[in-house]
């Protein structure tokens, strides 16, 4: 059997699957059940110094569906944990006593230097294996733009990471960045310059989740008002993939990937572009801790199929195939090939190509799509809209 273990910041995880800082990790019994189910570790929901105000508002979670079907994303106006560091530290101590083989990570957010230093000391004393620092929360009075996300100020990222590293005596320091920046690499390099041990890439994306067309009010509706939500789930996976790839390509820093991974396939993709483990939140909130069995089984089958003995065999493997647009090879145009036996006559490829492509697909007398070789350039639009796996492929045009 393939070895699913992975090492991150010197910590050995029994598998790459970790519970992200979220409602699922804001309760001791819930984390217990997650560990018993088979999750390798957990990041406790982000906490603050005792006495900090945490004004939670309800309802806080909104689902984003596509054409009335499956949930493509979730949005939340949740804040950090309502439980302060003293309570979270008790939970960490209990978890380390009961599950010493699991990796239990504390997550913190401070509004001034003394907050960060205090929190680091408390978590280390409680026995946390590592400390994740949320730089994608509002930064209080720090920096030139009070109330903005700390991770959006590169100078501040370096400075605060330095404070935390000086305060940390034992634990690796992992900085959780926001994708809401012009250049994620600059932020990661700032962490590296301040001797941060790793980065978490990345957090939710600020979004307006929608408008209720009956009330004409944005959602979630909190007493007639709303606020921007943090978008998570499958919809943001491509953004997270790019963030992980960019940080990995340009900094070589250890990365824990989070943001959009819901299946073992998603997790493998994160790892192929450099993540050493993968944190999940939205998928757990939708389907429960039980998905860990599917994640492990899927990863194991993937590794067997590709003859990978250990996770290090494929972490970062796909990075060698990423380059800038100007360096892409100049090849002849492609040609769409439609497998008639698999075609369900939905006509989606025909309509898409007719009104959004190159009008290179026609319908024959039996309503079967046929590619017009002289017009097709192999753009891939038909493949993108086709609902049947393997029905359409793009091949080099031999003509």
Secondary structure, DSSP 4 states (H G I P E B T S, - for coil): --B--EEETTEEESSSEEE-SSGGGSSHHHHHHHHHHT-SEEEPPPB--TT------SS-EEEEESTTSSEEEEEE---S-SS-HHHHHHHHHHHHHH-TTSEEEEEE--SSHHHHHHHHHHHHHHT-SEEEEE-SSB-TT-SSSTTSBGGG-HHHHHHHHHHHHHH-SSSEEEEE--S-SS-HHHHHHHHHHTT--EEEE---EEE---EETTTTEESS-BTTB---EEEESGGGHHHHHHHHHHHHHHH--EEEEESS--SHHHHHHHHHTTEEEEEESHHHHHH-TTHHHHHHHHHHHHHHHTT-SBGGGTTTGGGGG---GGGS-----EEEEE-TTT-----HHHHHHHHHS-S-EEE-TTS-EEE-TTT----SHHHHH--STTSEEEEE---
